[in-house]
Amino acid sequence: MPRPITRRGLLASVIHAAGVAMLAAGSGCTAKGSLQALREEVQALQGARVAVPPLPGFRDLRGVIHTHSYLSSDSDGRPEEFLTGAQQAKLDYLVITDHFDPRIFIEGLKGQYGDLTVIHGAEFPLGCTRKRGLARRCASILGFGFGPSIVPTFSPDAYSKPELIAQIKRHGGLVFLGHARGVSDPQYFGMVHGMEVFNIADTMREQYLSFPEFMVDLFVTQQEYHEELLLSVIERPNWLLARWDRLTRAGHRVVGIGGNDAHQNLSVLGVLVDPYGLVYRILNTHVLVDVQGSESPAPPSTQVLLAALRQGRCYLAFSLLCDASGFQFYAADPRSGRPVAMMGAVWEHVPCPQLVVRLPRVGAIEIIKNGVPEFRTVGRELEYTPSGPGVYRVEAFLKLQRRWRSWIISNPIYLLPGC
Protein backbone atom coordinates (compact mmCIF):
# COMPACT_ATOMS: atom_id res chain seq x y z
CA MET A 1 0.00 0.00 0.00
CA PRO A 2 1.44 3.41 -0.90
CA ARG A 3 2.24 5.71 1.98
CA PRO A 4 -0.06 8.69 2.58
CA ILE A 5 1.17 12.09 1.44
CA THR A 6 2.48 13.98 4.46
CA ARG A 7 3.60 17.55 4.94
CA ARG A 8 7.20 16.32 5.07
CA GLY A 9 6.70 14.41 1.83
CA LEU A 10 5.16 17.43 0.16
CA LEU A 11 8.02 19.58 1.43
CA ALA A 12 10.57 17.15 0.01
CA SER A 13 8.87 17.39 -3.37
CA VAL A 14 8.88 21.18 -3.24
CA ILE A 15 12.57 21.23 -2.28
CA HIS A 16 13.44 18.82 -5.07
CA ALA A 17 11.55 20.82 -7.69
CA ALA A 18 13.00 24.13 -6.52
CA GLY A 19 16.52 22.71 -6.49
CA VAL A 20 16.19 21.40 -10.03
CA ALA A 21 14.82 24.73 -11.25
CA MET A 22 17.56 26.77 -9.58
CA LEU A 23 20.33 24.52 -10.82
CA ALA A 24 18.91 24.64 -14.31
CA ALA A 25 18.95 28.43 -14.07
CA GLY A 26 22.64 28.38 -13.22
CA SER A 27 22.27 29.38 -9.54
CA GLY A 28 24.59 26.70 -8.24
CA CYS A 29 27.48 28.96 -7.21
CA THR A 30 28.04 28.89 -3.48
CA ALA A 31 30.13 31.05 -1.20
CA LYS A 32 32.46 28.31 -0.02
CA GLY A 33 34.75 30.95 1.41
CA SER A 34 31.93 32.20 3.65
CA LEU A 35 31.10 28.69 4.78
CA GLN A 36 34.76 28.00 5.55
CA ALA A 37 34.92 31.23 7.58
CA LEU A 38 31.80 30.12 9.45
CA ARG A 39 33.37 26.74 10.17
CA GLU A 40 36.49 28.38 11.59
CA GLU A 41 34.42 30.69 13.78
CA VAL A 42 32.44 27.74 15.19
CA GLN A 43 35.65 25.82 15.81
CA ALA A 44 36.96 28.81 17.76
CA LEU A 45 33.81 28.81 19.88
CA GLN A 46 34.16 25.12 20.60
CA GLY A 47 37.89 25.38 21.24
CA ALA A 48 37.33 27.88 24.08
CA ARG A 49 35.22 25.40 26.02
CA VAL A 50 36.34 24.39 29.52
CA ALA A 51 35.10 21.68 31.86
CA VAL A 52 32.74 22.82 34.61
CA PRO A 53 33.20 20.93 37.93
CA PRO A 54 30.08 18.77 38.30
CA LEU A 55 27.54 19.37 41.04
CA PRO A 56 27.94 16.72 43.74
CA GLY A 57 25.25 14.07 43.50
CA PHE A 58 24.17 14.82 39.93
CA ARG A 59 25.14 13.60 36.48
CA ASP A 60 24.49 15.52 33.26
CA LEU A 61 23.04 13.21 30.59
CA ARG A 62 22.82 14.36 26.97
CA GLY A 63 19.93 13.00 24.97
CA VAL A 64 17.38 13.30 22.22
CA ILE A 65 13.62 13.28 22.62
CA HIS A 66 11.26 12.68 19.68
CA THR A 67 12.74 10.49 16.98
CA HIS A 68 11.13 8.16 14.45
CA SER A 69 12.03 4.86 12.82
CA TYR A 70 10.66 2.43 10.26
CA LEU A 71 7.75 1.85 12.65
CA SER A 72 6.44 5.26 11.61
CA SER A 73 4.72 5.68 8.26
CA ASP A 74 7.04 8.55 7.27
CA SER A 75 10.45 7.07 8.08
CA ASP A 76 12.55 4.12 6.93
CA GLY A 77 15.18 4.44 9.66
CA ARG A 78 16.50 1.10 10.88
CA PRO A 79 17.64 0.43 14.45
CA GLU A 80 21.28 0.17 13.40
CA GLU A 81 21.01 3.62 11.78
CA PHE A 82 19.61 5.52 14.75
CA LEU A 83 21.85 3.65 17.18
CA THR A 84 24.86 4.64 15.08
CA GLY A 85 23.53 8.20 14.94
CA ALA A 86 23.23 8.24 18.73
CA GLN A 87 26.81 7.05 19.03
CA GLN A 88 28.02 9.76 16.62
CA ALA A 89 26.19 12.39 18.67
CA LYS A 90 27.57 10.98 21.95
CA LEU A 91 24.11 10.52 23.43
CA ASP A 92 23.44 9.05 26.84
CA TYR A 93 19.74 8.46 26.14
CA LEU A 94 17.34 8.36 23.19
CA VAL A 95 13.53 8.62 23.33
CA ILE A 96 11.83 7.01 20.33
CA THR A 97 8.30 8.29 19.65
CA ASP A 98 7.05 6.55 16.54
CA HIS A 99 3.59 7.38 15.24
CA PHE A 100 1.46 4.89 17.13
CA ASP A 101 1.52 1.38 15.75
CA PRO A 102 0.94 -1.76 17.86
CA ARG A 103 4.29 -3.07 16.57
CA ILE A 104 6.12 -0.64 18.88
CA PHE A 105 5.33 -3.00 21.76
CA ILE A 106 6.90 -5.94 19.94
CA GLU A 107 9.59 -4.54 17.65
CA GLY A 108 10.35 -1.21 19.31
CA LEU A 109 13.77 -0.90 20.95
CA LYS A 110 14.11 -0.13 24.64
CA GLY A 111 16.66 -0.74 27.38
CA GLN A 112 20.44 -0.49 27.38
CA TYR A 113 22.56 -0.61 24.26
CA GLY A 114 26.06 -0.17 25.59
CA ASP A 115 26.10 3.20 27.37
CA LEU A 116 22.92 4.33 25.59
CA THR A 117 19.56 4.16 27.34
CA VAL A 118 16.70 3.75 24.84
CA ILE A 119 13.16 4.63 25.95
CA HIS A 120 10.28 3.80 23.68
CA GLY A 121 7.02 5.67 23.36
CA ALA A 122 4.60 6.93 20.74
CA GLU A 123 3.30 10.07 19.09
CA PHE A 124 -0.46 10.58 18.84
CA PRO A 125 -2.19 13.26 16.73
CA LEU A 126 -3.87 16.12 18.61
CA GLY A 127 -5.46 18.09 15.78
CA CYS A 128 -4.48 21.11 13.74
CA THR A 129 -5.01 24.84 13.83
CA ARG A 130 -5.97 24.88 10.15
CA LYS A 131 -7.59 22.32 7.90
CA ARG A 132 -5.16 22.45 4.99
CA GLY A 133 -2.11 24.10 3.47
CA LEU A 134 1.59 24.22 4.28
CA ALA A 135 0.89 26.87 6.93
CA ARG A 136 -1.21 24.38 8.89
CA ARG A 137 0.16 23.60 12.34
CA CYS A 138 -0.64 20.22 13.83
CA ALA A 139 0.07 19.34 17.45
CA SER A 140 0.68 15.93 18.94
CA ILE A 141 0.88 14.02 22.19
CA LEU A 142 4.26 12.49 22.99
CA GLY A 143 3.90 9.64 25.47
CA PHE A 144 6.88 7.61 26.62
CA GLY A 145 8.24 5.63 29.52
CA PHE A 146 4.99 3.78 30.12
CA GLY A 147 5.23 0.37 31.71
CA PRO A 148 4.43 -3.10 30.37
CA SER A 149 0.87 -2.78 31.68
CA ILE A 150 0.03 -1.08 28.36
CA VAL A 151 -0.22 -4.15 26.17
CA PRO A 152 -0.04 -4.55 22.38
CA THR A 153 -3.86 -4.54 22.22
CA PHE A 154 -3.90 -0.94 23.51
CA SER A 155 -5.99 1.22 21.15
CA PRO A 156 -5.66 5.00 21.45
CA ASP A 157 -8.76 5.47 19.30
CA ALA A 158 -10.85 4.11 22.14
CA TYR A 159 -10.19 7.23 24.19
CA SER A 160 -10.79 10.94 23.93
CA LYS A 161 -7.58 12.97 23.98
CA PRO A 162 -7.88 13.86 27.69
CA GLU A 163 -8.57 10.20 28.46
CA LEU A 164 -5.57 9.13 26.37
CA ILE A 165 -3.31 11.50 28.32
CA ALA A 166 -4.71 10.13 31.58
CA GLN A 167 -4.16 6.54 30.42
CA ILE A 168 -0.49 7.15 29.59
CA LYS A 169 0.03 8.76 33.00
CA ARG A 170 -1.83 5.95 34.73
CA HIS A 171 0.62 3.46 33.27
CA GLY A 172 3.63 5.42 34.51
CA GLY A 173 4.40 7.36 31.35
CA LEU A 174 5.36 10.97 30.77
CA VAL A 175 3.26 13.12 28.46
CA PHE A 176 4.49 16.15 26.50
CA LEU A 177 2.89 18.26 23.82
CA GLY A 178 4.77 18.03 20.54
CA HIS A 179 4.60 20.72 17.85
CA ALA A 180 3.14 22.87 20.62
CA ARG A 181 2.43 25.84 18.39
CA GLY A 182 -0.29 23.73 16.79
CA VAL A 183 -2.23 23.18 20.04
CA SER A 184 -5.69 24.60 19.34
CA ASP A 185 -7.20 24.05 22.81
CA PRO A 186 -5.20 25.54 25.71
CA GLN A 187 -6.74 23.11 28.19
CA TYR A 188 -4.22 20.47 27.09
CA PHE A 189 -1.30 22.43 28.56
CA GLY A 190 -2.77 21.81 32.01
CA MET A 191 -3.02 18.05 31.49
CA VAL A 192 0.55 17.16 30.53
CA HIS A 193 3.99 17.17 32.12
CA GLY A 194 5.46 19.59 29.61
CA MET A 195 5.86 20.81 26.05
CA GLU A 196 8.38 21.11 23.26
CA VAL A 197 9.78 24.63 23.29
CA PHE A 198 11.70 23.92 20.09
CA ASN A 199 11.03 21.44 17.28
CA ILE A 200 13.68 21.00 14.59
CA ALA A 201 11.35 19.68 11.90
CA ASP A 202 8.97 22.63 12.27
CA THR A 203 11.84 25.10 12.05
CA MET A 204 13.37 23.37 9.03
CA ARG A 205 10.04 23.40 7.24
CA GLU A 206 9.54 27.12 7.80
CA GLN A 207 13.09 28.08 6.88
CA TYR A 208 13.39 25.95 3.75
CA LEU A 209 10.25 27.47 2.30
CA SER A 210 11.60 30.96 3.01
CA PHE A 211 15.16 30.37 1.82
CA PRO A 212 15.23 28.15 -1.28
CA GLU A 213 18.89 29.01 -1.90
CA PHE A 214 19.66 26.72 1.04
CA MET A 215 18.57 23.81 -1.14
CA VAL A 216 21.13 24.51 -3.82
CA ASP A 217 23.89 25.22 -1.30
CA LEU A 218 23.16 21.91 0.38
CA PHE A 219 23.25 20.00 -2.87
CA VAL A 220 26.47 21.60 -4.06
CA THR A 221 28.44 21.69 -0.80
CA GLN A 222 26.83 19.31 1.69
CA GLN A 223 29.62 16.78 1.61
CA GLU A 224 31.92 19.44 3.01
CA TYR A 225 29.68 21.98 4.79
CA HIS A 226 26.55 20.10 5.85
CA GLU A 227 26.89 21.14 9.50
CA GLU A 228 27.52 24.79 8.70
CA LEU A 229 24.43 24.99 6.49
CA LEU A 230 22.26 23.45 9.19
CA LEU A 231 23.35 26.10 11.69
CA SER A 232 20.59 28.18 10.09
CA VAL A 233 18.10 26.02 11.97
CA ILE A 234 19.30 27.44 15.27
CA GLU A 235 17.06 30.37 16.16
CA ARG A 236 15.50 31.49 19.42
CA PRO A 237 11.93 30.06 19.48
CA ASN A 238 10.28 33.34 20.43
CA TRP A 239 6.63 32.29 20.13
CA LEU A 240 7.03 29.02 22.01
CA LEU A 241 9.08 30.61 24.79
CA ALA A 242 6.46 33.33 25.23
CA ARG A 243 3.72 30.67 25.45
CA TRP A 244 5.76 28.66 27.95
CA ASP A 245 6.43 31.75 30.08
CA ARG A 246 2.72 32.62 30.17
CA LEU A 247 1.93 29.14 31.45
CA THR A 248 4.57 29.09 34.19
CA ARG A 249 3.78 32.67 35.21
CA ALA A 250 0.14 31.61 35.67
CA GLY A 251 1.18 28.90 38.12
CA HIS A 252 1.47 25.87 35.82
CA ARG A 253 4.61 23.80 36.29
CA VAL A 254 5.32 22.97 32.65
CA VAL A 255 8.59 21.24 31.77
CA GLY A 256 10.28 22.50 28.59
CA ILE A 257 12.05 20.00 26.33
CA GLY A 258 13.61 20.02 22.87
CA GLY A 259 11.99 18.04 20.07
CA ASN A 260 14.42 16.74 17.44
CA ASP A 261 11.60 15.10 15.47
CA ALA A 262 14.21 13.12 13.54
CA HIS A 263 13.00 11.02 10.61
CA GLN A 264 16.04 10.69 8.31
CA ASN A 265 13.73 10.95 5.33
CA LEU A 266 14.30 14.34 3.69
CA SER A 267 16.41 14.42 0.51
CA VAL A 268 17.45 17.14 -1.92
CA LEU A 269 18.27 15.72 -5.34
CA GLY A 270 19.29 12.45 -3.75
CA VAL A 271 21.32 14.04 -0.93
CA LEU A 272 20.09 13.21 2.57
CA VAL A 273 19.36 16.44 4.48
CA ASP A 274 18.56 15.02 7.90
CA PRO A 275 20.76 12.03 8.83
CA TYR A 276 20.18 10.89 12.40
CA GLY A 277 23.73 11.57 13.50
CA LEU A 278 23.52 15.23 12.49
CA VAL A 279 19.96 15.97 13.64
CA TYR A 280 20.85 14.40 17.01
CA ARG A 281 23.68 16.95 17.33
CA ILE A 282 21.73 20.08 16.44
CA LEU A 283 19.68 20.03 19.64
CA ASN A 284 19.93 18.09 22.89
CA THR A 285 17.82 17.90 26.02
CA HIS A 286 20.24 17.52 28.93
CA VAL A 287 18.90 15.88 32.09
CA LEU A 288 20.49 16.18 35.53
CA VAL A 289 19.88 12.80 37.14
CA ASP A 290 20.20 12.23 40.85
CA VAL A 291 23.06 9.81 41.56
CA GLN A 292 23.54 10.69 45.22
CA GLY A 293 24.73 7.71 47.18
CA SER A 294 25.82 5.88 44.02
CA GLU A 295 29.46 5.61 43.01
CA SER A 296 28.71 3.35 40.04
CA PRO A 297 29.83 4.62 36.61
CA ALA A 298 27.02 2.57 35.05
CA PRO A 299 24.22 4.50 33.29
CA PRO A 300 21.40 5.51 35.67
CA SER A 301 18.19 3.54 35.34
CA THR A 302 15.41 4.57 33.02
CA GLN A 303 13.23 5.37 36.02
CA VAL A 304 15.84 7.73 37.47
CA LEU A 305 16.10 9.51 34.12
CA LEU A 306 12.31 9.79 33.76
CA ALA A 307 12.00 11.12 37.31
CA ALA A 308 14.43 13.94 36.52
CA LEU A 309 12.49 14.83 33.36
CA ARG A 310 9.21 14.78 35.26
CA GLN A 311 10.64 17.23 37.78
CA GLY A 312 11.99 19.57 35.10
CA ARG A 313 15.63 19.09 36.05
CA CYS A 314 16.75 19.61 32.48
CA TYR A 315 17.82 22.16 29.89
CA LEU A 316 17.97 22.51 26.10
CA ALA A 317 21.20 23.16 24.22
CA PHE A 318 22.05 23.74 20.58
CA SER A 319 25.09 21.48 20.60
CA LEU A 320 25.99 22.13 16.96
CA LEU A 321 27.23 25.53 18.17
CA CYS A 322 29.09 24.19 21.20
CA ASP A 323 28.74 21.33 23.66
CA ALA A 324 26.86 22.70 26.69
CA SER A 325 27.53 19.73 28.98
CA GLY A 326 28.22 20.93 32.49
CA PHE A 327 25.88 23.95 32.35
CA GLN A 328 24.48 24.74 35.80
CA PHE A 329 21.57 26.81 37.05
CA TYR A 330 20.53 26.42 40.64
CA ALA A 331 19.44 28.33 43.72
CA ALA A 332 22.00 28.50 46.52
CA ASP A 333 21.87 29.36 50.20
CA PRO A 334 23.28 32.94 50.32
CA ARG A 335 25.25 32.13 53.49
CA SER A 336 26.85 28.80 52.64
CA GLY A 337 26.63 28.72 48.85
CA ARG A 338 25.12 25.24 49.09
CA PRO A 339 22.60 24.35 46.34
CA VAL A 340 19.06 24.30 47.73
CA ALA A 341 16.92 24.13 44.59
CA MET A 342 17.62 22.79 41.10
CA MET A 343 15.83 23.50 37.85
CA GLY A 344 12.16 22.56 38.10
CA ALA A 345 12.12 22.97 41.88
CA VAL A 346 9.95 25.21 44.08
CA TRP A 347 11.50 27.28 46.90
CA GLU A 348 9.44 29.11 49.50
CA HIS A 349 11.72 29.41 52.51
CA VAL A 350 13.58 32.28 54.11
CA PRO A 351 16.02 33.63 53.14
CA CYS A 352 15.57 33.94 49.38
CA PRO A 353 18.44 32.14 47.66
CA GLN A 354 21.08 33.38 45.26
CA LEU A 355 20.73 32.22 41.66
CA VAL A 356 23.93 30.65 40.33
CA VAL A 357 24.76 30.16 36.64
CA ARG A 358 27.84 28.45 35.22
CA LEU A 359 28.69 27.98 31.54
CA PRO A 360 31.37 25.78 29.93
CA ARG A 361 32.58 28.82 27.95
CA VAL A 362 32.08 32.58 27.90
CA GLY A 363 28.70 33.66 26.59
CA ALA A 364 25.88 36.08 27.21
CA ILE A 365 23.84 35.10 30.28
CA GLU A 366 20.29 36.38 30.60
CA ILE A 367 18.12 36.04 33.71
CA ILE A 368 14.43 35.92 32.80
CA LYS A 369 11.77 36.50 35.46
CA ASN A 370 8.12 35.76 34.67
CA GLY A 371 8.94 35.85 30.97
CA VAL A 372 10.69 39.24 31.07
CA PRO A 373 14.49 39.68 30.75
CA GLU A 374 15.69 41.10 34.08
CA PHE A 375 19.48 41.02 33.89
CA ARG A 376 22.10 40.32 31.24
CA THR A 377 25.86 39.99 31.39
CA VAL A 378 28.70 38.37 29.46
CA GLY A 379 30.89 35.82 31.18
CA ARG A 380 31.17 32.23 32.35
CA GLU A 381 29.67 32.55 35.82
CA LEU A 382 27.00 34.62 37.52
CA GLU A 383 25.70 34.88 41.07
CA TYR A 384 22.49 36.86 41.00
CA THR A 385 20.26 38.15 43.78
CA PRO A 386 16.64 37.78 42.63
CA SER A 387 14.42 40.84 42.86
CA GLY A 388 11.68 38.90 44.63
CA PRO A 389 9.35 35.94 44.15
CA GLY A 390 8.78 34.77 40.60
CA VAL A 391 9.54 32.17 37.95
CA TYR A 392 13.21 32.42 37.00
CA ARG A 393 14.95 30.77 34.10
CA VAL A 394 18.19 31.33 32.16
CA GLU A 395 19.09 31.69 28.52
CA ALA A 396 22.66 31.72 27.23
CA PHE A 397 23.87 32.99 23.87
CA LEU A 398 27.05 32.69 21.79
CA LYS A 399 28.22 35.34 19.36
CA LEU A 400 28.54 34.03 15.81
CA GLN A 401 28.86 36.15 12.67
CA ARG A 402 28.46 39.34 14.71
CA ARG A 403 25.17 38.41 16.36
CA TRP A 404 24.15 36.52 19.47
CA ARG A 405 22.75 33.04 18.76
CA SER A 406 20.56 31.06 21.14
CA TRP A 407 22.64 28.36 22.84
CA ILE A 408 21.09 27.20 26.14
CA ILE A 409 17.52 27.40 27.49
CA SER A 410 17.06 26.28 31.09
CA ASN A 411 13.96 25.10 32.87
CA PRO A 412 12.76 27.47 35.58
CA ILE A 413 13.18 27.65 39.31
CA TYR A 414 10.01 28.74 41.10
CA LEU A 415 10.57 31.19 43.98
CA LEU A 416 7.33 31.54 45.93
CA PRO A 417 6.24 34.54 48.04
CA GLY A 418 7.31 32.81 51.25
CA CYS A 419 11.00 33.20 50.49
N, C-alpha and C positions, 0 to 999 in steps of 0.2 A: 504494500500500500504506500503511495507517495506521501511524503511528509507534508503537513499543512504549511501554508505560507505564513511566516512569522515576520515581525518587524525587523528582526536581525537579518532574515533572509532577504527581505525587500531592500534593506540597507546595503547588503552585500551586492545585490544586483545594481543598485544605483551607483555604488562606488566603482564597480567594474565598468559600467557604461561610461561614467565620467572619465575614468582613467584612460579608456580606449580613445575617447574623443579628444582629450587633452594631448595625449601622445601623438595622435594623428595630426593635431594642429601644430606640432613641433614645440610643445611646452615642457619638454622633458629635461631642460637644463636645471640643475640644482646647485645651490650655493654650498658646495662641499666645504669650502673654507670656513663658512659661518658655522656649519655643523661641527667641524673640527675644533673651532674656537669654543663652542658650547661644551664639547666633550672635555676639553682641557680645564674649563672653568668648573665643571662638575667634579672632575678629579681633584681639583684644588680644594673644593669644599669637603670632599670625603677624606682627603689626606690630612686635614686639620682636626680630624676626630680624635678624641681621647676617651679612655675608659673612665666611667663614673663608678666609684665604689658602690657596690650593691647595698641596698637596705637590708639589714639583718632580718632574717626570717622570711624573705620574699625572693622569688625567682621570676625574672622577666622572660616570658615566652612569646616568641614571634609566630604569628599564624595568619591564616586566611580563612575568612568566613564567606560562604556563598560561592560555591563552584559546582559545575555540572559535568556529567560524564555521558557515556553512551546510553545510560538509563533515562536520559532526558531526550525528548523528541527532537531537540535542536542542537545536539552535540554528538560527536562520534568518539569523544575522548576515551581512551582505554585506561585501565588502572595503571599499567606500567608507564603511561605518558604523564598522568598527573602526579604519580609518585616520584617520577624523575624530575618533574617541574618543581615539586616541593623540595626535593634535595638541592636543586640548583638555587632555589630561593632561600635555602637554609632555614626552612620552617621547622617549628617545634610541634605545631598542630595544624590540622586541615579539617574544615567543616564542609562536608559535601551535602548540598541541598538540591538534589535532582527534582525536576517536576514530578509530582507524585505518580508513582507506578508501583503496584504491589511487589514488583521484582526487587525493590530496594531492600526489602526485608530478607531476601534470599541471596541476591547477588551483590548487594551493596557492601562496600568495604567499611570496616570499623575495627578499632583496636590499635595495637602497636605494630608498627612496621619500622623496625630499627628504633631510632630516636624520635620517630614521627608518630604522634597520636592522631588517629583518624576517627572523626565523629560523623556518623551518618544522620541524615535528616531528610526533609523534603520541603519543596516550595509549592504553595497552594495559591491559586489566583484569588484576588480580593476585589476585582472590578476596576473600572477605568474612569477617568474624569471626562473623557470624550468617547464617542462611539466609534469614530474612524479617523484615519489620517495619521501621518507621521508625527504630528504634534500631540497625539493621544498619549496620556500617561496612565500606566496601569500599575497598580500596587499589588503586593503579594504578602503572604504570610510565610515566614521562614520558621519552621519548627525543627528542632534538633535536640539530640541528647535524651530522647524518650527511651524508656526501658522496654524490655522484651514483652511487657504486658500488652503493648500494641502489636497485634498479630498480623500476619499477611492478609487476613480477611478484612482488615480495617478499611472502611470506605468513607472518605471525607465527604462524599456527596450526601451521606445520610444526615449530615449536620448543617445547621446554619453556621455562618462564619463565627459568631460569638461562641456557639457550642463547640465548634472545631477548636478554637483557641483554648477553651476550657478543657477539652479532652486531652490536648497535647500537654497542658500543664498538669492535669490529673495523673498522667503517666510519667511525670518527672521531667518533662522536656522544657526547654526554653523557647520562647516565642518572640520574634522580632518582626517588625514591619519592613519589608523590602520595597525598594522603589518608592520610598515614603512620600515623594512629591505627588504620587498618583493616588494617595488615600483620599477618597471622596467624603467619607464620614468620619469626623474627628473623634467619635466615640471609641474607635478602635485603639487610639493612642493610650487610652486609660485601661485597656484590657491586657496589654502585652508587657514584656519585660523591657523592651527597648525598640530602637529604630536604626536603620541605616542613615547616617548623616553624610555619606558619600557612596555613590555607586559608579564604578568605572564604566560599565556598559552604557548607562544613561549618558554619562559625560562624553564618551566616545561618539555616541550616536549624534548628539547635538553638535559637537565640534566638527565632525566629518562632513555634515551637511553644510556647515557654515564655511569650511575651509577646504574646498576640493583640491587645492594645490598639494595638500598633505598626501593625497592619494598617489600623485605622480612622484613626489619626493620619496615616498615609501617604496614604490616599485623600483625606482632608479637606484636608491642608495641603501635600502634596508639591510643588506648583508653587512654593511659597515656601520650604519648609523641608526639602527632600529631603536635603540634605547633613547637616543637623543630626540628622535622624532616623537616618541611617545611621552616625552616630558611635557608636551602640550596638554596632556590630559590633566596635569596637576594644576588645579585651580581651587581657590577657597570656595566651598559650597555655601554661598551666602544665604540662599533661600532656606535650605535645610537647617543650617545653623540657627537662623532666626526662628524657625518653627520649633526646633528643639528647645531653644532658650525660653520661648513663650510657655512651653509645657512645664519645664522645670521651675520657672518663676511662679507658675500658678500652683505649685505644690506637688506636681507629679514627679516621681523618681523614675526617669526614663533613661535607660542606658544607651549611649551612642556607640555604634560599631561601624566599621568600614565594610562595604559590600564589593568584593572583587567581581562577582558575577561572571566568572571565567567559563567560557565555553570551548575555546580553541576551535572556532568554526568560521572565522571571518577572513576571507582572502581577497586580495587585490591582484587581479591578473595572475592568479596562481601562487602569489606570495602570501604566506600566512601572517596575518596582522597580529593575532592575539595568542601566541603560544603560551601554554600554561606557565612555563618557567619565567617568562617576562611579566605577564599579568600578575603573577604572585609576588613580584618584586616591586611593582608600582606602588601598592598600598598594602599595609599590614595592620592588623589589630593586635596590639601587644597586650598581654594579660599578666598581671602580677599575682602569681599563685602563692598561697601561704604554705611555706615549707618549714615552719617553726617546729623544732623538735625532731626534724629529720635531717640526717647528715648524708642520706643516700644521693648519689649523683643520677640515679635512675629518673626517668621522666615522671612527673607527678601523675596521679590517676586522672582519668577522665572526669570523675566526680569533683575532684579538687579544682580542675580547670573550669568546669561548668559553674561551680559555686562562685569563683572569682568573677566570671562574666555576669552572673546573676546580680552580684553586688555592685557591679559597675567599676571594678578595680581594673580598669583598662584604658588604653589610649590608642588613637589612630596615628599612623606615621606614613608619609610618602617616602618610602625607602629608596626609590629610584634617585632621589636627590641625595640622601645620606642616611646611613643606618642610624636609627634613633634609639637603639637598644641602650638601656641604662637611664633613660629619661625618668625624672622623678618629680612628682607634685604631691605634697602632703602637708597636713597641718601639724605644727610642732608646738609643744609646751614652750611658752616664751621664756621660762626660767631655766629649764634644763636642755632645751633643744630636742627633746625626745619626741619622735613621731606619735601623735595621738589620733590622727584620722587620715585614712588613705582616700584615694579617689572613690567616689560612690558612697562615702560614709556621711553620717549626720553627726554634728557636734553641737551640744547645747549647754556646755558647762562653763563655769567661770574658772580662770580668765579666758577671754577669746584667744585663740592660738595665732601664732605666726604662720604665714603661708610660705612654704619653701619650694623653690623650683631649681632643678639642676638639669643642664643639657650636656650632651656628649661633645658639643662644639659650640663656638660662639654663634649666637643668632639673636634675633629680636624676640623678646619675651613680652607677651601681652596678658595682663590680668583682666578677666572679663567678669563683671558682677551683674547678675540678673540680665544678662544679654547685652550689657553696655560696656565697652572698653573703659577701664578705670585707671590703668597705669601701664606704661610701656617703657622698656629699656632695652639696651643691647648688651649682651654679655653671656656668660655661661651659667651664672648662679644668681639667684634673687631670694632675699628674705623680705617678705612684705607684710606690713601690718594692715589687716583688713579694716575698712572704714565702718564696719558694723555688720549685723546679720545679713545674710543673703546667699545666693547660689553663685559660687566662684568656680571658674574653670580657667584653663590656660591654653593659649595658642602660641606656637613658636614659628618663626619664619626664617628663611635663608635668602640671602641676596644673590640673585642670579640674573645676569644680563641687565643690570642696573635697576632691578625692581625686586621687592620682597615677595617670595613665593611661600605659600602655605607648606608647612613641614610637619608639625605635630598639633593634634587637637586632643586635649585631655577630657576625661569625664569630670563632672563637677564634684566639689565638696560642699555640703550643705551646712552652713552655719546658722543655727536657729537663734531666735531672740533671747534665749536664756543665757547665751555666752557673754 
